[in-house]
Amino acid sequence: MSATWIGKDLPPIRRGEREYFLLGREDGLYLVLNQCPHRGGPLKSGFVNDADEIVCPQHGSAFSVEALIARPTTLRLIEQEIGS
Ligand code: FES
């Protein structure tokens, strides 16, 4: 079973005109564009399969988490202490 998860129940995460969803896996947290590479379906409403792919709810295509993270639109969240 995959250790990757999607923040399905979180409110939409917007940055400018774009909407992202939170994706977590062992190496960190990412903001991934909530647009399927196929035809823009809402990937956030899909699921992670056992092959560590996100299955889009629109047409059922599966995209590897690795490839989604490598997209230039994906943001990796970094840990930073605020204040002191
Ligand atoms: S829009 Fe996602 S599979 Fe077609």
Residues whose N, C-alpha, C, O or C-beta is under 5 A from the ligand:
A	BS01	FES	C36 H38 R39 G40 G41 C56 Q58 H59 G60 S61
